[in-house]
Amino acid sequence: VLAIAALGLLINERAGIVNLGAEGMMLVAAVAGYAAAVHSGSDLLAFAAGAAAGALLAAIFGALVIWLNTNQYATGLALSLFGVGLSAFVGQPYTRERLSERTQFEVPLLADIPFIGPALFKQHPMVWVAIALALALMWWLQKSRSGLVLRAIGESPESAHALGYPVRWIRLAAVLAGGALCGVAGAYLSCVYTPLWVEGMTAGRGWIALALTTFATWRPAR
């Protein structure tokens, strides 16, 4: 949960945008993902719904901050408070709902190895997706042209604009990607990690993910 959300926030901050609304985005995504799982029985649809909810809130944040030039910190805090309230209101009917039996994932034979087996080979596939995402993001930011452009925009938007890069649109794309990843993290929390829906269930994980990006000095590997 923390890794996926932190990677999303890292993309935002590499583009020069600080989004303090992670807690609200994760909560709204958690209830959206849980509702999708209840009605469809599909974890994939739950993750898609969570990503869409997170991206939608991030789009609102991006429009306010990037185009209307509102204060990033105040807008992020407002988004977080809005998400907390909206998720509590929308999620009321789902506090009584329960998901179907959860699938237990494990790799045959390897899962039976003492200590190493339970730690590495009895994890949900999203754990491995998070690891792969960190490695991919590390390569993308360091080696790819688009990743270098994103870093350049975060470090010197004026220079990037002078070179002809659409700074606002690239920042919006980064904000949407970060919101979608926070949404996936929220859906994972409610549909896999718990799995249930209760008001305020992120319990500060959005703020922890935000702090992790700073402690990791904005490097995915860390």
C-alpha positions in Angstrom: 0.0 0.0 0.0 2.7 2.5 1.1 5.0 1.6 -1.8 2.5 2.0 -4.5 1.2 5.3 -3.1 4.7 6.7 -2.5 5.7 5.9 -6.1 2.7 7.8 -7.3 3.6 10.8 -5.2 7.2 10.6 -6.3 6.1 11.0 -9.9 4.2 14.1 -8.9 7.1 15.6 -7.0 9.6 14.9 -9.8 7.4 17.0 -12.0 7.5 19.9 -9.4 4.0 19.3 -7.9 3.4 18.5 -4.2 0.1 16.8 -3.7 -0.9 16.7 0.0 -4.3 15.1 -0.9 -3.0 11.5 -0.9 -5.0 10.6 2.2 -8.3 11.7 0.6 -7.6 10.1 -2.8 -6.8 6.8 -1.1 -10.0 6.8 0.9 -12.2 7.6 -2.0 -10.4 5.0 -4.1 -10.8 2.5 -1.3 -14.5 2.9 -1.2 -14.8 2.9 -5.0 -12.7 -0.2 -5.3 -14.6 -1.9 -2.5 -17.9 -1.1 -4.1 -16.7 -2.4 -7.5 -15.5 -5.6 -5.8 -18.8 -6.1 -4.0 -20.9 -5.7 -7.1 -18.7 -7.5 -9.6 -16.6 -9.9 -7.5 -13.5 -8.9 -9.5 -10.4 -7.6 -8.0 -9.2 -6.3 -11.3 -12.3 -4.2 -11.7 -11.8 -3.0 -8.1 -8.3 -1.9 -8.9 -9.5 -0.2 -12.1 -12.3 1.6 -10.1 -9.7 2.7 -7.5 -7.3 4.0 -10.1 -10.1 5.9 -11.9 -11.3 7.5 -8.6 -7.8 8.5 -7.6 -7.1 10.0 -11.1 -10.4 11.9 -11.1 -9.6 13.6 -7.8 -6.0 14.2 -9.0 -7.4 15.8 -12.2 -9.4 18.3 -10.1 -6.3 19.0 -8.0 -4.2 19.5 -11.2 -6.8 21.8 -12.8 -6.8 24.0 -9.8 -3.0 24.1 -9.2 -1.6 24.0 -12.7 -4.2 26.1 -14.6 -5.7 28.3 -11.9 -2.4 28.7 -10.0 -4.0 28.0 -6.6 -1.6 27.2 -3.7 -0.4 23.6 -3.9 -0.4 23.0 -0.2 -3.8 24.5 0.6 -5.4 22.8 -2.4 -3.9 19.4 -1.4 -5.1 19.8 2.2 -8.6 20.7 0.9 -8.5 17.7 -1.4 -7.6 15.4 1.6 -10.4 16.8 3.7 -12.9 16.5 0.9 -11.9 12.9 0.2 -12.2 12.0 3.9 -15.8 13.4 4.0 -16.9 12.1 0.6 -15.7 8.5 1.3 -17.4 8.5 4.7 -20.7 9.6 3.1 -20.5 7.3 0.1 -19.2 4.4 2.0 -22.0 4.2 4.6 -24.0 1.4 2.8 -20.8 -0.7 2.4 -19.9 -1.0 6.0 -22.4 -3.9 6.2 -21.2 -5.5 2.9 -18.7 -8.4 2.9 -16.6 -9.6 0.0 -16.6 -13.2 -1.2 -13.8 -15.6 0.0 -10.4 -14.2 -0.8 -8.1 -16.2 -3.0 -4.9 -17.3 -1.2 -1.9 -16.8 -3.5 1.3 -18.9 -3.2 3.9 -20.4 -5.5 3.9 -24.2 -5.2 6.9 -25.8 -3.5 8.7 -22.4 -3.0 6.0 -21.3 -0.6 7.0 -24.2 1.7 10.6 -23.0 2.2 10.9 -22.0 5.9 10.9 -18.2 6.5 11.7 -17.3 2.9 8.6 -19.0 1.5 6.0 -17.1 3.5 7.9 -13.8 3.1 8.4 -14.0 -0.7 6.1 -16.7 -2.2 2.8 -16.3 -0.3 2.2 -12.7 -1.4 -0.6 -11.2 -3.5 0.5 -10.5 -7.1 0.2 -6.7 -6.4 3.3 -7.0 -4.1 5.3 -8.1 -7.1 3.7 -5.4 -9.2 4.9 -2.8 -6.7 8.4 -4.2 -6.9 8.4 -4.2 -10.7 6.9 -0.7 -10.7 9.7 0.6 -8.6 12.4 -0.9 -10.8 10.6 0.3 -14.0 10.2 3.8 -12.5 13.9 3.9 -11.5 14.9 3.0 -15.1 12.4 5.4 -16.6 13.5 8.5 -14.6 17.2 7.8 -15.2 17.5 6.4 -18.8 14.4 7.4 -20.8 14.0 10.6 -22.7 10.5 11.2 -21.3 11.7 10.6 -17.8 14.5 13.1 -18.2 12.0 15.6 -19.5 9.8 15.1 -16.5 12.8 15.7 -14.2 13.8 18.8 -16.1 10.3 20.2 -15.7 10.4 19.6 -12.0 13.8 21.2 -11.6 13.5 24.1 -14.1 10.1 24.5 -15.7 11.1 27.9 -17.3 14.0 26.2 -19.2 11.8 23.3 -20.2 9.2 25.7 -21.5 11.8 27.7 -23.4 12.8 24.4 -25.2 9.3 23.9 -26.3 8.0 21.3 -23.9 4.3 21.6 -22.8 5.0 22.0 -19.1 1.4 22.2 -17.9 0.3 19.2 -19.8 3.2 17.1 -18.7 2.6 18.1 -15.1 -1.0 17.2 -15.5 -0.1 13.8 -16.8 2.2 13.3 -13.9 -0.5 14.3 -11.4 -3.0 11.9 -13.0 -0.5 9.0 -12.9 0.3 9.8 -9.3 -3.4 9.9 -8.4 -4.1 6.6 -10.2 -1.3 4.9 -8.3 -2.7 6.3 -5.0 -6.1 5.0 -6.1 -4.7 1.5 -6.7 -3.1 1.6 -3.2 -6.4 2.5 -1.7 -8.3 -0.2 -3.5 -5.6 -2.8 -2.5 -6.1 -1.7 1.1 -9.9 -2.2 1.2 -10.1 -5.2 -1.1 -7.1 -7.3 -0.3 -5.2 -6.1 2.8 -8.2 -5.9 5.2 -10.6 -6.8 3.2 -13.5 -4.6 4.4 -14.6 -1.0 4.3 -14.7 1.3 7.4 -14.6 5.0 7.6 -11.1 6.5 7.7 -9.5 3.1 7.2 -6.3 4.5 5.6 -5.4 5.7 9.2 -2.7 8.1 8.0 -1.1 5.9 5.3 -1.4 8.7 2.8 0.6 11.0 5.0 3.2 8.2 5.6 3.5 7.7 1.8 4.1 11.4 1.4 6.8 11.3 4.0 8.4 8.3 2.5 9.1 10.1 -0.8 11.1 12.7 1.1 12.9 10.1 3.2 13.8 8.3 0.0 15.1 11.5 -1.4 12.8 11.1 -4.4 14.5 7.9 -5.6 12.3 4.9 -6.4 14.9 2.3 -5.5 15.0 3.6 -1.9 
